[in-house]
Amino acid sequence: MNKVDLLVISAHPDDAEISAAGTIIKSVKEGKKVALVDLTQGERGTRGSAELRMIEAKNASEVMGIHYRENLELPDCFFTDTPENKMLIIDAIRKYKPEIVFTNSLRDRHPDHARAAKLVAECCFYAGLPKIETSHEAWRPRAVYHFNQDFYNRPDFVIDITQQMEQKIDTLKSFSSQFFDPNSQEPKTPISGEEFFDFIKGRAMDFGRYAGYQYAEGFVASRPIGMRDVFNLD
């Protein structure tokens, strides 16, 4: 009953929102079922706390309209590639049986992002091996795509989010501990200034420009993407 079309697995609460909220919102509005799995609670971030970020993640989920969200509670900054952690991720993939998985960028400023990207991609493969036994039956997603975060990674494809851009910004504002809050007394970070929202929009404009969209989100594919014909591309 938990089967979804799109599963987003990322290192921290707010990774998915920064990088793919527009596509998530668009997918939900198109009738797709979407689930998010956060590997950690982001408890070692400069601002906020684990408890607050769980509340913020719930609020962001409601803004996006997703169907399920859970947190595996791996240690922020210190989760590693262990059999135990892999089994948790594999079982989550099997639980939701997604067609498509989005995950972190393979190259980014925060070391957790690249580590999560590699770990999740491997687990998507392992989830299809029946001899790896978990509480759910074997399932392998059709594809794994990596979103863009802080560093620019040339996308293999972009998704038009022009109609979802403002709702994406509203989603980010759910994380008041992480993003701009004029009343906050916490230390400034690279994402806590009001100008960060301009960066998000500028990045989306850059991704959208060459496809003819006002705003877009860009994704990197782990393998060549097959198209049935060349006449259904924008």
Secondary structure, DSSP 8 states (H G I E B T S, - for coil): ----SEEEEESSTTHHHHHHHHHHHHHHHTT--EEEEEEE--TTSSSS-HHHHHHHHHHHHHHHT-SEEEEEEE-TTT----HHHHHHHHHHHHHH--SEEEE--SS-SSHHHHHHHHHHHHHHHHTT-TTS--SS-----SEEEEE--SS----SEEEE-GGGHHHHHHHHHT-TTTS--TT--S---TTSSTHHHHHHHHHHHHHHHTTT-SSEEEEEESS----S-SSS--
